Amino acid sequence: MKSIRTILLLILFCAMPASGNAAAPSTGERLRVLVSSDIGGTDPDDFQSMVHLFVYADLFDIEGLVSSPFGQGRKSDILTVIDRYERDYPKLKTYSTTYPTAAALRGITKQGALDAPGSSGVSQPTEGSSWIIESALRDDPRPLHLLVWGGIEDLAQALHDAPNILPKLRVFFIGGPNKKWSVDAYNYIEQNHPNLWMIESNATYRGWFVGGNQEGEWGNKEFVTQHIAGRGALGDYFATQLKGTIKMGDTPSLARLIHGCPEDPTQPSWGGQYVRVWDGRKTIFDHLTTAADTTEVFGVTEFALPVPPGFSAKHTATMTFDGGVPTSAGVNEGKVLRFRFSPRDAKVWSYVIESNFSPLDGKSGKFNALPPSIHQTSKPSSTHPNWWIDDPDPSAAEGVHPGAKSVSRWREEFLRDFAVRMSRCANPAPPSPPTRNEAAKIRE
C-alpha cells in the first residue's frame, strides 16, 4: 500500500503545472544547481539563458556559476549579467525573499578551464573544477544538479581529481556543438565514469527555438519585443543579444527542473524527454576512410592510424574536418597515431591531415555520419545505466533534430511563464491585501 501511494505521489509530482508564481517541482526540498557556461564565447545565447536563470533564481539553491571553455568567454561575462540582476533585485525580492543577492552570486562565480586539455581529456585543476568538487562534497543529502552549457572540461577534471563526487551529481550536458569542441573531455568521462548520472542533449535542446507555435507574440523575435525588452535591466540586456531574437539553447537544462521530474529524464518536461543511451556510439577506424565508411552522428569518431616509418617525436600531425574547427592534434601512442572528433551533423564529412612529416602531409579521406539504427537504439546500454540521450523516434523530431519536439510542444507554456517572470523586473509585486486583523484596525 505504501509503495502504491509513493508511485501516485511521484506521478502527481512529475505532472505539477508551473507558472510564473509557482515553486519548482520538488519533494519539499529546494534543488541544488551549479551552472557551467561558455558565456561570452562562441555563442551569445548563454547571456540569454543566464538572464532566464536569474529571474527564476528564487526557486533554487544556486551553488556555483563557472565560466567554461571555449572561446574568449570569461568569468567577467557572468559578472556582467549579475550587474544587471543587481539593478532589478529590489523589484524581484518583492515577489520572493529567496532571490539571492548579487553579492551572493558574485561569491560563487568561478573561472574554469581556459584551454583544451589534450587527448587525455584532463589537465590541471581549475578554480571551477575545484568548486564543483567542494560543492558536491558539501554536507548536504541533496544531489547537485550540474548544468553544463559549454565545455565539459571542468566536470572531467573534477571527476578525475575526486571520483567520489560521482554519486552526488545529476549532470545535464548541452552537447551537439559543445561535444564537438569538448570531445576529449567527453571521451574521458564516457570511458572512465560510466555510472555517472547524465543527460546528453545533442539536439533536443533545439526545441526551445525551433518548432512549436511561433505565430504572433510567440515568434522568436516578436516575443522579445513584446515580453522582454523594457522589462528592467535584465530585459534590456537580453534584447541586445542575437539582435533581439530568442535562442536560449541552454535553458532546457533548467526548464526541466522547473517543470518536470528531476530524477526521471524519461518523463515529459519543459527541458525535453529522453531515453536510455545505447552501446556502440564510438567508432574507431584503423585506416584512411571513404564515404562508404560510417559512424554515428553525435558519437565519438577516432582514427587510430599506424604510425608511418620515420615518424618521430619531432613530427606533428593535425586532422582538419570539413576545413573547420576544432582540429584534432594527432597523439603518437607508439604504434598508432590517434585523432578524435565528434560529428554534429548527419552528412558525409571530409578530412585532411597537415603534417611536417611529408609522407603523411596531405593525406585525406571521407566518412559518413549517420543516425543510429532502430536495432541499435532499442537496446539500452549495458555499461551506462544512468545515461540518457535524445529520443531517436522520428515522431519526437523537429525536422532533422531528434527529440526536439519534446521541448517545442511546450513552447507557449514555457514562454508564457517566462513572460510573467520578466514582468517582475519591471514592476514590484502589488501590496498584499490587509489581513482580517489589519482590516479591523483600519476600520477602528
C-alpha positions in Angstrom: 0.0 0.0 0.0 2.8 2.3 0.9 4.5 1.7 -2.5 1.3 2.5 -4.4 1.0 5.7 -2.5 4.6 6.6 -3.3 4.0 5.9 -7.0 0.9 8.1 -7.0 2.8 10.9 -5.3 5.6 10.6 -7.9 3.1 10.8 -10.8 1.5 13.9 -9.2 4.9 15.4 -8.5 6.1 15.0 -12.1 2.9 16.3 -13.6 2.8 19.5 -11.5 1.9 22.6 -13.5 4.2 25.6 -13.3 3.5 29.3 -13.5 5.5 32.5 -13.0 4.5 32.4 -9.4 4.8 28.7 -8.7 7.6 26.9 -6.9 9.8 24.5 -8.9 8.8 20.8 -8.6 10.3 19.3 -5.5 9.7 16.8 -2.8 9.7 19.6 -0.2 13.3 20.4 -0.8 14.8 23.1 -3.0 17.0 21.8 -5.8 20.8 22.5 -5.7 22.1 23.9 -9.0 25.5 24.6 -10.4 25.9 26.1 -13.9 29.0 25.7 -16.1 28.7 28.1 -19.1 30.8 29.2 -22.1 29.1 32.6 -21.8 30.9 35.2 -23.9 32.4 32.5 -26.0 31.4 31.2 -29.4 27.6 31.7 -28.9 25.9 34.7 -27.2 22.8 32.7 -26.3 24.3 31.9 -22.9 23.7 35.5 -22.0 20.0 34.9 -22.7 20.0 31.7 -20.7 21.7 33.4 -17.8 19.0 36.1 -17.7 16.4 33.3 -17.6 18.3 31.6 -14.7 18.3 34.8 -12.6 14.6 35.6 -12.9 13.9 32.0 -11.7 16.7 32.1 -9.1 14.3 32.2 -6.2 13.3 28.6 -6.9 16.7 27.1 -6.5 19.8 27.0 -4.3 22.3 28.2 -6.9 25.7 27.0 -5.7 28.0 27.9 -8.5 28.5 29.8 -11.7 31.5 28.5 -13.6 33.0 30.1 -16.8 34.0 27.2 -19.1 35.7 27.0 -22.5 35.6 27.7 -25.4 36.4 31.0 -27.0 37.0 34.3 -25.3 34.3 34.0 -22.6 35.5 34.6 -19.1 34.2 34.9 -15.5 33.7 38.6 -16.2 30.9 37.8 -18.6 28.9 36.2 -15.9 29.6 39.1 -13.6 28.3 41.5 -16.3 24.9 39.7 -16.2 24.9 39.8 -12.4 25.4 43.6 -12.5 22.1 43.8 -14.5 20.5 41.5 -12.0 21.6 43.7 -9.1 19.6 46.6 -10.7 16.5 44.6 -10.8 16.9 42.9 -7.5 14.9 45.5 -5.5 11.8 44.6 -7.6 12.5 40.9 -7.7 12.8 40.5 -4.0 9.3 41.9 -3.5 8.0 38.7 -5.1 10.2 36.3 -3.2 12.6 36.7 -0.3 14.6 33.8 -1.6 16.1 35.6 -4.6 19.9 35.6 -3.9 21.7 38.9 -3.6 24.1 40.0 -6.3 26.9 39.7 -3.8 26.0 36.1 -3.1 26.1 35.3 -6.8 29.4 37.0 -7.3 30.8 35.0 -4.4 30.0 31.7 -6.2 31.2 32.8 -9.7 34.4 30.9 -10.6 36.8 30.7 -13.6 37.0 27.3 -15.2 39.4 25.9 -17.8 40.7 28.3 -20.4 42.4 25.7 -22.7 41.6 22.3 -24.2 43.2 19.5 -22.0 44.6 17.5 -24.9 43.8 13.9 -25.9 43.6 12.6 -22.3 40.6 14.8 -21.6 42.1 16.1 -18.3 44.8 18.5 -17.3 45.2 20.6 -14.2 42.6 21.6 -11.5 40.9 24.9 -12.1 39.0 27.2 -9.8 35.9 25.9 -11.5 36.7 22.2 -11.2 37.7 22.7 -7.6 34.4 24.5 -6.9 32.5 21.6 -8.4 34.3 19.2 -6.0 33.7 21.4 -3.0 30.0 21.8 -3.8 29.5 18.1 -4.4 31.2 17.2 -1.1 29.2 19.7 0.9 27.4 18.1 3.9 24.0 18.1 2.1 22.0 15.0 1.4 20.5 16.5 -1.8 22.0 15.8 -5.2 23.8 18.5 -7.1 22.3 19.4 -10.5 25.3 20.3 -12.7 24.0 22.1 -15.8 26.8 22.1 -18.5 26.1 24.8 -21.1 29.5 24.8 -22.7 32.7 22.8 -22.4 32.6 19.7 -20.2 36.3 20.0 -19.2 35.8 21.2 -15.6 33.5 18.3 -14.9 36.0 15.9 -16.4 38.8 17.4 -14.2 36.6 17.3 -11.1 35.7 13.6 -11.7 39.4 12.8 -12.3 40.6 14.6 -9.1 37.7 13.4 -6.9 35.8 10.4 -8.3 33.9 10.0 -5.1 31.7 13.0 -6.0 30.0 11.0 -8.8 27.0 9.7 -6.8 26.0 13.2 -5.8 26.0 14.6 -9.4 23.0 14.9 -11.7 24.5 16.2 -15.0 22.6 17.8 -17.9 25.1 18.4 -20.8 24.0 20.5 -23.7 26.1 18.5 -26.2 26.0 18.8 -30.0 28.4 21.6 -30.9 29.8 21.7 -27.3 30.6 18.0 -27.6 32.4 18.6 -30.8 34.7 21.1 -29.0 35.0 19.0 -25.8 35.3 15.6 -27.4 38.4 14.7 -25.5 36.9 15.5 -22.1 33.7 13.8 -23.1 35.6 10.7 -24.1 37.4 10.7 -20.7 34.1 10.8 -18.8 32.3 8.3 -21.0 35.2 5.8 -20.8 36.2 6.2 -17.2 32.9 7.1 -15.4 30.2 5.0 -17.0 28.0 5.1 -13.9 27.7 8.9 -14.0 24.0 10.2 -13.9 23.9 12.2 -17.2 21.5 13.6 -19.7 23.3 14.2 -23.0 21.1 16.6 -25.1 22.7 16.8 -28.5 19.6 18.0 -30.4 16.6 18.0 -28.1 17.5 21.4 -26.7 16.9 23.0 -30.1 13.2 22.7 -29.4 13.5 25.8 -27.3 13.8 27.9 -30.5 12.8 25.5 -33.3 9.3 24.4 -33.9 6.2 24.8 -31.7 3.8 27.7 -32.1 5.8 30.7 -33.4 2.8 32.7 -34.5 2.4 36.3 -33.4 3.8 37.0 -29.9 5.3 33.5 -29.7 7.8 34.1 -32.5 11.4 34.2 -31.6 11.8 37.9 -32.3 8.3 39.1 -31.5 8.4 37.5 -28.1 11.5 39.6 -27.2 9.8 42.8 -28.5 6.6 42.2 -26.6 7.6 40.5 -23.4 11.4 41.0 -22.7 12.6 44.4 -24.0 11.9 47.1 -21.5 11.5 44.7 -18.6 14.2 46.0 -16.3 17.9 45.9 -16.8 17.8 42.2 -17.4 15.2 42.5 -20.1 17.0 45.3 -21.9 20.3 43.3 -21.8 18.6 40.2 -23.1 17.2 42.2 -26.0 20.7 43.3 -27.1 21.8 39.7 -27.7 21.4 37.9 -31.0 19.7 41.0 -32.4 16.7 40.6 -30.1 15.9 37.0 -31.2 15.3 34.1 -28.8 17.7 31.2 -28.9 18.4 30.3 -25.2 19.7 26.9 -26.3 21.0 26.1 -22.8 17.8 26.9 -21.0 16.2 23.4 -21.3 18.6 22.2 -18.7 17.0 24.4 -16.1 13.5 24.3 -17.6 13.4 20.5 -16.9 13.8 21.3 -13.2 11.1 24.0 -13.3 8.5 21.8 -14.9 9.4 18.1 -14.9 10.5 15.2 -12.8 14.1 15.8 -11.9 15.1 12.2 -11.1 13.4 10.7 -14.2 14.6 12.0 -17.6 12.1 9.7 -19.4 9.2 11.8 -18.2 7.8 14.8 -20.1 9.3 18.1 -19.1 9.9 21.6 -20.5 13.5 20.5 -21.0 12.7 17.5 -23.1 12.1 13.8 -22.7 15.0 11.4 -23.0 15.7 7.7 -23.5 18.5 5.4 -22.1 21.6 5.6 -24.1 22.7 2.7 -26.3 26.0 1.0 -26.8 28.3 1.3 -29.8 28.4 5.0 -30.1 32.2 5.1 -30.6 33.7 4.2 -33.9 37.5 3.6 -34.3 39.0 3.5 -37.8 42.4 2.0 -38.4 42.7 3.3 -42.0 42.0 6.4 -44.1 38.3 6.1 -44.9 35.9 6.8 -47.7 32.3 7.9 -47.8 31.4 4.2 -47.6 32.7 4.1 -44.0 30.1 5.1 -41.5 30.0 6.4 -38.0 27.3 7.7 -35.6 26.3 11.3 -35.7 27.0 12.9 -32.3 29.1 9.9 -31.4 32.9 9.8 -31.0 34.9 9.0 -34.1 38.6 8.1 -33.8 41.3 7.4 -36.3 43.9 5.1 -34.9 46.3 5.1 -37.9 49.5 3.1 -38.0 52.5 5.3 -37.2 54.4 5.5 -40.5 58.1 4.5 -40.6 60.3 7.5 -39.8 57.6 9.5 -37.9 59.4 10.6 -34.7 58.8 12.8 -31.7 59.8 15.9 -33.7 56.9 15.4 -36.1 53.4 16.6 -35.7 50.1 15.9 -37.4 46.7 17.6 -37.3 43.5 16.4 -38.8 41.0 19.1 -40.0 37.4 18.2 -40.7 35.5 20.0 -43.5 38.1 22.8 -43.3 36.7 23.9 -40.0 37.5 24.0 -36.3 38.2 22.4 -33.9 41.0 20.4 -35.4 42.4 17.2 -33.9 46.1 17.0 -32.9 47.4 13.5 -33.6 48.7 11.7 -30.5 51.6 9.3 -31.1 50.9 6.3 -28.9 53.8 4.3 -30.2 52.1 2.0 -32.7 49.2 4.3 -33.7 48.6 7.9 -34.3 45.2 8.8 -32.8 42.9 11.6 -33.9 39.4 12.2 -32.3 36.3 14.0 -33.5 32.5 14.2 -32.8 30.4 14.9 -35.9 27.5 17.2 -35.0 25.7 16.8 -38.4 24.4 13.7 -40.3 26.3 14.0 -43.6 29.5 13.0 -45.4 32.5 14.6 -43.7 35.8 15.2 -45.4 39.2 15.5 -43.6 42.8 16.2 -44.4 46.0 15.7 -42.4 48.5 18.5 -42.2 52.0 17.4 -41.0 55.6 18.3 -41.0 56.3 14.7 -41.9 56.0 14.8 -45.7 54.7 11.2 -46.3 51.7 12.0 -44.1 51.0 15.6 -45.1 48.0 16.0 -47.4 46.5 12.5 -46.7 42.8 12.8 -46.8 39.5 10.9 -46.7 35.8 11.0 -46.0 33.3 9.3 -43.8 29.5 9.3 -43.5 28.0 10.2 -40.1 24.5 8.6 -39.9 21.7 8.4 -37.3 21.9 5.1 -35.4 19.7 2.2 -36.4 16.5 1.2 -34.6 18.1 -2.1 -33.9 20.9 -0.3 -32.0 18.8 2.3 -30.2 16.2 -0.2 -29.0 18.7 -1.9 -26.6 19.7 0.2 -23.6 23.4 0.3 -22.8 24.8 -2.5 -20.6 27.6 -0.3 -19.4 26.0 3.2 -18.8 22.9 2.6 -16.6 22.3 6.2 -15.7 22.9 7.9 -19.0 20.1 9.4 -21.2 20.1 10.9 -24.7 17.8 12.4 -27.4 14.8 10.2 -28.3 15.5 8.8 -31.8 11.8 8.1 -32.5 11.0 10.1 -35.7 7.8 11.3 -34.1 9.8 13.2 -31.4 11.9 15.1 -34.0 11.6 18.7 -35.3 12.9 18.4 -38.8 16.5 16.9 -38.6 16.7 17.5 -34.8 15.9 14.3 -32.8 14.0 14.8 -29.6 13.4 18.5 -30.2 9.6 18.2 -30.3 9.6 17.0 -26.7 10.6 20.6 -25.9 8.8 22.6 -28.6 5.5 21.1 -27.7 5.6 23.2 -24.5 6.5 26.4 -26.3 3.5 28.5 -25.3 3.6 27.3 -21.7 7.3 28.0 -21.0 7.3 31.3 -22.9 4.2 32.5 -21.1 5.8 31.6 -17.8 9.0 33.4 -18.8 7.0 36.5 -19.7 5.4 36.5 -16.2 8.9 36.2 -14.7 10.3 39.0 -16.8 7.5 41.3 -15.7 8.9 41.1 -12.2 11.9 43.1 -13.4 9.6 46.0 -14.5 7.3 46.3 -11.6 7.4 45.4 -7.9 4.8 43.0 -6.5 1.5 44.7 -5.6 1.0 45.1 -1.9 -0.8 42.2 -0.2 -4.3 42.9 0.9 -4.6 43.6 4.7 -5.3 40.6 7.0 -8.5 40.4 8.9 -6.9 41.9 12.0 -5.2 44.7 10.0 -8.5 45.5 8.3 -10.2 45.7 11.7 -7.7 48.1 12.9 -8.1 50.2 9.8 -11.9 50.4 10.4 -11.2 51.4 14.0 
